[in-house]
Amino acid sequence: MTKDTIAAALSAEGLQASQDTFTIPEEREAVFLVAAPGDVMPVNKVIQVELRDKFLSLQTAKDEHFWFTYDLVLGLRVLAAQPGKGRLAGFAK
């Protein structure tokens, strides 16, 4: 993928960039699929994507940091926000 393609995909999901850095809200989940030798490696629960000139940086909810060149990124998945259940705890009606 290219920098422009990733930026367009994240923008299409309604995510806003601040100086080429996208922050994924807590109620959403992003997974990046990255090429690995002979395999595809998913990078799960990405909370921040920083798009640099020649590479991108991914930060996960576990505070892991990954750096990849754009040609290694095969795709990404952004899950929609889950609606609230509208249920109350306890015996309230």
ChimeraX commands (.cxc) that place a marker at each C-alpha (Angstrom):
marker #1 position 0.00,0.00,0.00 radius 0.5
marker #1 position 1.06,3.60,-0.31 radius 0.5
marker #1 position 0.98,6.45,2.18 radius 0.5
marker #1 position -1.88,8.08,0.24 radius 0.5
marker #1 position -3.89,4.84,0.14 radius 0.5
marker #1 position -3.60,4.29,3.89 radius 0.5
marker #1 position -4.47,7.93,4.62 radius 0.5
marker #1 position -7.49,7.73,2.29 radius 0.5
marker #1 position -8.71,4.48,3.91 radius 0.5
marker #1 position -8.43,5.87,7.44 radius 0.5
marker #1 position -10.09,9.13,6.40 radius 0.5
marker #1 position -12.93,7.18,4.76 radius 0.5
marker #1 position -13.55,5.59,8.17 radius 0.5
marker #1 position -14.09,9.05,9.61 radius 0.5
marker #1 position -10.71,9.24,11.35 radius 0.5
marker #1 position -8.99,12.63,11.34 radius 0.5
marker #1 position -5.24,13.13,11.03 radius 0.5
marker #1 position -3.22,15.59,13.04 radius 0.5
marker #1 position 0.09,16.20,11.24 radius 0.5
marker #1 position -0.02,12.80,9.46 radius 0.5
marker #1 position -0.89,10.97,12.71 radius 0.5
marker #1 position -4.20,9.14,12.97 radius 0.5
marker #1 position -5.54,8.23,16.40 radius 0.5
marker #1 position -8.01,5.36,16.53 radius 0.5
marker #1 position -10.71,5.94,19.20 radius 0.5
marker #1 position -11.13,3.43,22.00 radius 0.5
marker #1 position -14.48,2.20,20.67 radius 0.5
marker #1 position -12.95,1.28,17.28 radius 0.5
marker #1 position -10.39,-1.40,16.48 radius 0.5
marker #1 position -7.82,-1.36,13.69 radius 0.5
marker #1 position -5.78,-4.30,12.42 radius 0.5
marker #1 position -2.94,-3.93,9.90 radius 0.5
marker #1 position -1.88,-6.91,7.79 radius 0.5
marker #1 position 1.85,-6.86,7.11 radius 0.5
marker #1 position 3.98,-9.08,4.86 radius 0.5
marker #1 position 6.39,-11.33,6.72 radius 0.5
marker #1 position 8.72,-13.91,5.13 radius 0.5
marker #1 position 6.36,-16.66,3.98 radius 0.5
marker #1 position 3.47,-15.39,6.09 radius 0.5
marker #1 position 1.13,-12.51,6.83 radius 0.5
marker #1 position 1.47,-10.90,10.26 radius 0.5
marker #1 position -1.52,-9.09,11.76 radius 0.5
marker #1 position -0.78,-6.10,14.00 radius 0.5
marker #1 position -3.85,-6.03,16.25 radius 0.5
marker #1 position -5.46,-3.27,18.32 radius 0.5
marker #1 position -3.63,-0.39,16.65 radius 0.5
marker #1 position -4.44,2.87,18.43 radius 0.5
marker #1 position -2.15,5.27,16.56 radius 0.5
marker #1 position -0.81,5.38,12.99 radius 0.5
marker #1 position 1.93,7.82,12.08 radius 0.5
marker #1 position 2.57,8.26,8.36 radius 0.5
marker #1 position 6.14,9.33,7.61 radius 0.5
marker #1 position 7.74,9.92,4.22 radius 0.5
marker #1 position 9.24,6.44,3.74 radius 0.5
marker #1 position 7.65,4.35,6.51 radius 0.5
marker #1 position 4.76,4.18,8.93 radius 0.5
marker #1 position 4.71,3.68,12.68 radius 0.5
marker #1 position 2.01,1.66,14.43 radius 0.5
marker #1 position 1.34,1.84,18.15 radius 0.5
marker #1 position -0.86,-0.80,19.78 radius 0.5
marker #1 position -3.03,-0.79,22.90 radius 0.5
marker #1 position -0.27,-2.80,24.61 radius 0.5
marker #1 position 2.14,0.11,23.95 radius 0.5
marker #1 position 4.01,-1.89,21.33 radius 0.5
marker #1 position 5.61,0.10,18.50 radius 0.5
marker #1 position 6.09,-1.26,14.98 radius 0.5
marker #1 position 7.75,0.45,12.01 radius 0.5
marker #1 position 7.21,-0.79,8.45 radius 0.5
marker #1 position 7.90,0.44,4.96 radius 0.5
marker #1 position 4.73,1.04,2.98 radius 0.5
marker #1 position 5.37,-1.82,0.56 radius 0.5
marker #1 position 5.09,-4.34,3.42 radius 0.5
marker #1 position 1.56,-3.27,4.37 radius 0.5
marker #1 position -0.91,-5.54,2.58 radius 0.5
marker #1 position -4.12,-4.17,4.01 radius 0.5
marker #1 position -5.95,-2.86,7.02 radius 0.5
marker #1 position -9.23,-3.51,8.77 radius 0.5
marker #1 position -11.11,-0.98,10.89 radius 0.5
marker #1 position -14.06,-2.31,12.87 radius 0.5
marker #1 position -17.11,-0.12,13.34 radius 0.5
marker #1 position -17.93,1.29,16.75 radius 0.5
marker #1 position -20.05,-1.06,18.83 radius 0.5
marker #1 position -23.35,0.49,19.91 radius 0.5
marker #1 position -24.04,0.65,23.63 radius 0.5
marker #1 position -26.16,-2.15,24.99 radius 0.5
marker #1 position -28.47,0.20,26.85 radius 0.5
marker #1 position -28.56,-2.15,29.80 radius 0.5
marker #1 position -28.06,-1.10,33.37 radius 0.5
marker #1 position -26.18,-3.04,36.01 radius 0.5
marker #1 position -28.05,-4.28,39.05 radius 0.5
marker #1 position -31.80,-4.28,39.48 radius 0.5
marker #1 position -32.62,-0.92,37.88 radius 0.5
marker #1 position -35.29,-0.85,35.21 radius 0.5
marker link #1:1,2 radius 0.2
marker link #1:2,3 radius 0.2
marker link #1:3,4 radius 0.2
marker link #1:4,5 radius 0.2
marker link #1:5,6 radius 0.2
marker link #1:6,7 radius 0.2
marker link #1:7,8 radius 0.2
marker link #1:8,9 radius 0.2
marker link #1:9,10 radius 0.2
marker link #1:10,11 radius 0.2
marker link #1:11,12 radius 0.2
marker link #1:12,13 radius 0.2
marker link #1:13,14 radius 0.2
marker link #1:14,15 radius 0.2
marker link #1:15,16 radius 0.2
marker link #1:16,17 radius 0.2
marker link #1:17,18 radius 0.2
marker link #1:18,19 radius 0.2
marker link #1:19,20 radius 0.2
marker link #1:20,21 radius 0.2
marker link #1:21,22 radius 0.2
marker link #1:22,23 radius 0.2
marker link #1:23,24 radius 0.2
marker link #1:24,25 radius 0.2
marker link #1:25,26 radius 0.2
marker link #1:26,27 radius 0.2
marker link #1:27,28 radius 0.2
marker link #1:28,29 radius 0.2
marker link #1:29,30 radius 0.2
marker link #1:30,31 radius 0.2
marker link #1:31,32 radius 0.2
marker link #1:32,33 radius 0.2
marker link #1:33,34 radius 0.2
marker link #1:34,35 radius 0.2
marker link #1:35,36 radius 0.2
marker link #1:36,37 radius 0.2
marker link #1:37,38 radius 0.2
marker link #1:38,39 radius 0.2
marker link #1:39,40 radius 0.2
marker link #1:40,41 radius 0.2
marker link #1:41,42 radius 0.2
marker link #1:42,43 radius 0.2
marker link #1:43,44 radius 0.2
marker link #1:44,45 radius 0.2
marker link #1:45,46 radius 0.2
marker link #1:46,47 radius 0.2
marker link #1:47,48 radius 0.2
marker link #1:48,49 radius 0.2
marker link #1:49,50 radius 0.2
marker link #1:50,51 radius 0.2
marker link #1:51,52 radius 0.2
marker link #1:52,53 radius 0.2
marker link #1:53,54 radius 0.2
marker link #1:54,55 radius 0.2
marker link #1:55,56 radius 0.2
marker link #1:56,57 radius 0.2
marker link #1:57,58 radius 0.2
marker link #1:58,59 radius 0.2
marker link #1:59,60 radius 0.2
marker link #1:60,61 radius 0.2
marker link #1:61,62 radius 0.2
marker link #1:62,63 radius 0.2
marker link #1:63,64 radius 0.2
marker link #1:64,65 radius 0.2
marker link #1:65,66 radius 0.2
marker link #1:66,67 radius 0.2
marker link #1:67,68 radius 0.2
marker link #1:68,69 radius 0.2
marker link #1:69,70 radius 0.2
marker link #1:70,71 radius 0.2
marker link #1:71,72 radius 0.2
marker link #1:72,73 radius 0.2
marker link #1:73,74 radius 0.2
marker link #1:74,75 radius 0.2
marker link #1:75,76 radius 0.2
marker link #1:76,77 radius 0.2
marker link #1:77,78 radius 0.2
marker link #1:78,79 radius 0.2
marker link #1:79,80 radius 0.2
marker link #1:80,81 radius 0.2
marker link #1:81,82 radius 0.2
marker link #1:82,83 radius 0.2
marker link #1:83,84 radius 0.2
marker link #1:84,85 radius 0.2
marker link #1:85,86 radius 0.2
marker link #1:86,87 radius 0.2
marker link #1:87,88 radius 0.2
marker link #1:88,89 radius 0.2
marker link #1:89,90 radius 0.2
marker link #1:90,91 radius 0.2
marker link #1:91,92 radius 0.2
marker link #1:92,93 radius 0.2
view
